């Protein structure tokens, strides 16, 4: 069975996690795994290797930058003669999605060769060793995306009205209003909203709102002692049982178990 990694088990209260990974040639592959609730950028420092995905095997070489998403099942191996060395920077998907909403950067997969990006990874790693802040994480994203998409950090295919509406939907009052509230904020027809959401973000309006509700619920579970039923109501779910089904499907944990593990993981 694949290993399922969760951000709170590794970050210990920090806004991101960074590490230098060295995989010798002919060493055993890293364990095939998925990410439950975080994205990860890999920056290949030296050597060569292979990125094993369900869609196939992609070569890795010095200067490569790869974004790994929660939906990706992957493993990494080093190849002869030198093996592989890379820096990985992991961060909560909820923060990443909020950053994309604000900047309208592309949400598509990233796999490019850009050697100038490696110092950005090294700086993030240095900051991680010395009490990093959320600012350090945002600085990493900005510096990295400036190199990967020079002159176009905003992903011009996302309309302004849609970016504003999606950002506003993060407010709790708007979340409770659901898709009808998203329609009000967008000021367009349901059909136009659906087409634009699919083109820009690859999801339906309903799926987008549900994801935001689950992100907010996860934050409330980790940071408060509110009853699960109250959290379900605050996030716009029609019942606690429906919320529990949706949350368990997304996190492979019940809300109560998620709260228990999250609050334990962030205790120093």
ABEGO torsion letter per residue (X at the ends): XBBBBBAAAAAGGBABBBBBBBBBBGBBBBBBBBBAABBBBBBBABEBBBBBBAAEBBBBBBGBBBBBBAABBBBBBBBOAAEBBBBBBBBBAAAAAAAAAAAGBBABBBBBBBAAAAAAAAAAAAAAABGBBAAAAAAAAAAAAAAABBGBAAGAABBAAAAAAAAAAABAAAAAAEAAAAAAAAGBBAAAAAAAAAAAAGBBAAAAAAAAAAAAAAAAAAABABBAAAAAAAAGBABAAAAAAAAAAAAGBBAAAAAAAAAAAABX
